[in-house]
Amino acid sequence: MQKGEMFLGWSTKEDIRKRGGSGGLVTSVLAAALDKKLVDSVVVLKKINDFEAVPVITSDVNEVLNSAGSLHSVPSNFAKLIANKNLKVALPAKGCDVRGIIEQGKRNTIKLDNTFIIGLNCGGSMHPTVTREMLEVMYKIRPEDVHGEEIEKGKLIFETKDGKEHAITIDELEEKGYGRRESCRYCTIKIPNNADLACGNWGVTGELAGKATFVEVNSEKGAELLQNAVDAGYVQIQKPDEKGIAARARIKGAMEGLSRKWKEKVFIPMDNRLEYFRKELENCIDCGACKTVCPTCSCGDVSKCTEFHYRGDAYKMSMYHLVRFLHLADSCIGCGQCTDVCPVDIPLTRLYRRFANPVQEELKYEPGMDLRRPPYFEVKLND
Amino acid sequence: MIGNVYSTICPGCNFGCGLYIRENGELEVDFRKSSPANAGKLCRFGMSLPRFYTPARSIVDGRETTLDEAAKEAAKRISSTKGSVAFLSLGNTTCEEHLAFQKLAESFGSLYTGVELGALPGDVHQTLSVGIPYSEIEAAKHIVLFIDPYEQYPLIVRRLLLAKKKGAKITSIWWKDMPLADENLRPADTSKLQLTGDSLIIADFHPLSDTEQVKSLLALAKNAGAKITFLKPFVNSTGAYILSMDAKQKSLAQLIEDINKGTIKTLFCLESDILELMPEAIAKLTNLIVQTGQESAITKKAHIVIAHEPLYKKRGTLINNEGRAQAPGGAGTGGLEALGTIAGTKFDFDSLHESVKKMIGITAVDEFTVPAYERPTYAAPRATAKPPDAKILLASVYNPFMWSGLADDNDFVELSLNMVRALKLLKGGTVKINYNGSLLEKKFKVAPVQDNVLLTGKRIGIEKGAITPVEVSR
């Protein structure tokens, strides 16, 4: 097995196949890594309900096997969870999680050699509180009655406990302000080839549709991870056919095209940028949550954005935000976590991306996609 | 609890913000995005919880001991000073603990919840105790604020902004202009306020509230046919007020008076740090007994500290400002057991929990449901609120840091540019504040504040209630 190869795979355990998404391959690869001591710990989401799951770090194989399947309403943030813990760890990760982990690796808070990342194809995630409201307003169903959810052919489908399916197109939901988080709509990382493995159901066709996972091996670590699961008897794999490979590429292309359209829609050029930024930030309460949650920030409590800032200053825009705009211009990965946690609903990701989009384009640098050092790391005083 | 993660409620105020506390050697705060009150969002105080939750140690007269020994010693001292014991619970603990504490107070002394409900007509107690659902705030057409939402109850800001997005007009009656307000009036201009049946007044109710001001706000709402809701500063203020509505309870002002008169010699504080609110009175006590889950300024002054699990590890029920029943997150009943030791009985959690549900009027603890509370009409109270007549005022903006005695990055006063010019203050310099011969020098921040007012979000040691007349100079 080597980098660049593609497979279809599924769990050898029937209950994992039933419970896990797309044949339970990811769960089984994680469990095998722990069982065969490839890693000391694994990150899993412990499901509380369809809208809430708690990320935990575990060394218990059974806990991994009992962990959640696919949850679109749990926008996880794993980079900060495993940073500064010196773990030998395996974890599932959306594209933005992978990017955050790689950026933390560049900042020496995560040892990438000891981190096995199973990337998950991702068309976007939804905020749980918005999803609950959407169920009541758009679907006319009680959140408590939801039994499961899936995305298929551009529709978001909820299954209720009575066995019925309720489907609405994602376009219609997003027109009404529901559906995916804004940052997910314009994110272009749909298949995380920056992870060790990239897994998802795109490209699984025919009899295996819904019963297997399409896996792409992106690194030697990824090959080791998958081979370990095969050797340990946790998963079975086979080569995909050309039709499946083509279907996967087609879906990826279509999703990326939609993202680019969203990007144009959200980031309309504007006049009077200074006034726009001041207005958006006028309700800031200096909680610091956007920095705490930021998966690319590794400064800790003592950092320029906090040290240059004093709450007693009366600047029209705080030094905290100015420093963060500068820092994130080359490093923002557009994950949306800052917007998620802002207590006064400032669309922070949009503000950071207003700086990051042109800078990253000009520098031809996409943070978290490879091990290239952030361009601002390279700036010297005499440059 | 899942693994080392507790799904809990922020103790900063009564808003009911859900979060995760992760124990990883040190505490980490994580965002519980499915929480209905706050969608996982937290304010400065919520983000400071690892500092707030510094574990307390059980102590008797400076000597470290066990929880059980501390509770037994507390029982002895309470029995020996029966009749001169005060029991204070502001609402920082579970309903079950508060109810057990109330029973203890009824046997040995007097219950103080801090608020002056007795001075207010009985028909307004329910309105003061339970606020309206946040969804009603978002749906309001005209919102009138008698609070500083940014400093005092930060998670209300997004609800106000959502209301504004839907077309609501926001009027702020405060000493400082609020960025989110469409109209900023000063407290002295309240008569200019134009209220209708579509208006919603948002004020707050706490142990230092001016009773006459509360009455005048209730009358203002009543006379205009407007809605009124009161926010509250303690995690279970609503639960405590409902449970104690029929109990004989006294205010903080009464407690200070009773201590000063010498009729109260022993004070038992349940999860209530009032050291900064009444330092002189605390110093006069023969016995200060503190039962708590975390270290704070008052644990350092207490003769007895009964230390048990923090709130996020407790079993029980909390009622947020809307009346939502929430679980604090753990399974611990150490606090209840300590109260049992002091009372000489065993408080059974399950039977207390059943009583709580009955008294609150709920059948289950379900944070996704706002129970339908009675919202009785009331007669407009007669109010005699007088505007302060001093030339310069120092106004305290009570916030979660102030109530809990936790340090914040706010060691400055806010004042207007006109005051800066009049006093010829220098940028980066200080302003001198004089109250009855006590002179302080403070850094200042220029803000759109009423010209004769200084605002402080931190206790600076010269305050006499919410508003203190002062003199200022360069």
Boltz contact constraints between the chains, C-beta under 6 A:
constraints:
  - contact:
      token1: [A, 46]
      token2: [B, 2]
      max_distance: 6.0
  - contact:
      token1: [A, 51]
      token2: [B, 34]
      max_distance: 6.0
  - contact:
      token1: [A, 52]
      token2: [B, 34]
      max_distance: 6.0
  - contact:
      token1: [A, 54]
      token2: [B, 2]
      max_distance: 6.0
  - contact:
      token1: [A, 54]
      token2: [B, 5]
      max_distance: 6.0
  - contact:
      token1: [A, 56]
      token2: [B, 3]
      max_distance: 6.0
  - contact:
      token1: [A, 128]
      token2: [B, 33]
      max_distance: 6.0
  - contact:
      token1: [A, 128]
      token2: [B, 34]
      max_distance: 6.0
  - contact:
      token1: [A, 129]
      token2: [B, 39]
      max_distance: 6.0
  - contact:
      token1: [A, 282]
      token2: [B, 179]
      max_distance: 6.0
  - contact:
      token1: [A, 283]
      token2: [B, 157]
      max_distance: 6.0
  - contact:
      token1: [A, 283]
      token2: [B, 179]
      max_distance: 6.0
  - contact:
      token1: [A, 285]
      token2: [B, 150]
      max_distance: 6.0
  - contact:
      token1: [A, 285]
      token2: [B, 154]
      max_distance: 6.0
  - contact:
      token1: [A, 287]
      token2: [B, 43]
      max_distance: 6.0
  - contact:
      token1: [A, 287]
      token2: [B, 44]
      max_distance: 6.0
  - contact:
      token1: [A, 287]
      token2: [B, 47]
      max_distance: 6.0
  - contact:
      token1: [A, 288]
      token2: [B, 47]
      max_distance: 6.0
  - contact:
      token1: [A, 289]
      token2: [B, 42]
      max_distance: 6.0
  - contact:
      token1: [A, 289]
      token2: [B, 47]
      max_distance: 6.0
  - contact:
      token1: [A, 311]
      token2: [B, 409]
      max_distance: 6.0
  - contact:
      token1: [A, 311]
      token2: [B, 410]
      max_distance: 6.0
  - contact:
      token1: [A, 312]
      token2: [B, 412]
      max_distance: 6.0
  - contact:
      token1: [A, 312]
      token2: [B, 443]
      max_distance: 6.0
  - contact:
      token1: [A, 312]
      token2: [B, 445]
      max_distance: 6.0
  - contact:
      token1: [A, 314]
      token2: [B, 445]
      max_distance: 6.0
  - contact:
      token1: [A, 314]
      token2: [B, 446]
      max_distance: 6.0
  - contact:
      token1: [A, 341]
      token2: [B, 31]
      max_distance: 6.0
  - contact:
      token1: [A, 341]
      token2: [B, 41]
      max_distance: 6.0
  - contact:
      token1: [A, 343]
      token2: [B, 41]
      max_distance: 6.0
  - contact:
      token1: [A, 343]
      token2: [B, 43]
      max_distance: 6.0
  - contact:
      token1: [A, 343]
      token2: [B, 154]
      max_distance: 6.0
  - contact:
      token1: [A, 343]
      token2: [B, 155]
      max_distance: 6.0
  - contact:
      token1: [A, 344]
      token2: [B, 157]
      max_distance: 6.0
  - contact:
      token1: [A, 344]
      token2: [B, 158]
      max_distance: 6.0
  - contact:
      token1: [A, 345]
      token2: [B, 158]
      max_distance: 6.0
